[in-house]
Amino acid sequence: MKFSTREDIAAPIDFVWSAVSDFDRFEKQALRRGAEVQRVDANGAAGVASEWDLRFHFRGKMREVAAKVVEFDAPNALQLDSKTGGIDGTILVDLVALSPRQTRFAFALDLRPRNLSGRLLVQSLKFAKGSLETRFKARIAGFADRVEAEYRSQSETA
């Protein structure tokens, strides 16, 4: 099951990359939403082999996810692979500079079941794919809007 979207952001690619690869910020957001986040890798720097263990409630059950950065091509692409219960997931972020102040941000999430329980979960998600896709696109658009607003406020104060 795949979700994907893209947004054009009125900010330079390097600025967008710094927002996309700000893992500390994403960790804090997950903590505010009630997830437990544990950084696994020793160095703590953003890059290939950055790893996390996450725990959160989803559909009435506690879910545990192991996530790892497998591609970190600054400022162009980022890929995270994750494993949970019976599902493997891949998050792929691609950035393309359309102009010095315009960046295309493409985000894709692919969920692949590994066993029967994973198939059941993915199948139940497929029934709600329309509403999930709408929420997914809204969340990515919100991220793009925040990055644009941060860039505008930074360039106004500079």
Beta strands, then each sheet from edge to edge (+ up, - down):
strand 1: 2-9
strand 2: 36-39
strand 3: 51-58
strand 4: 61-73
strand 5: 77-84
strand 6: 87-99
strand 7: 102-113
sheet 1: 1+ 7- 6+ 5- 4+ 3- 2+
end
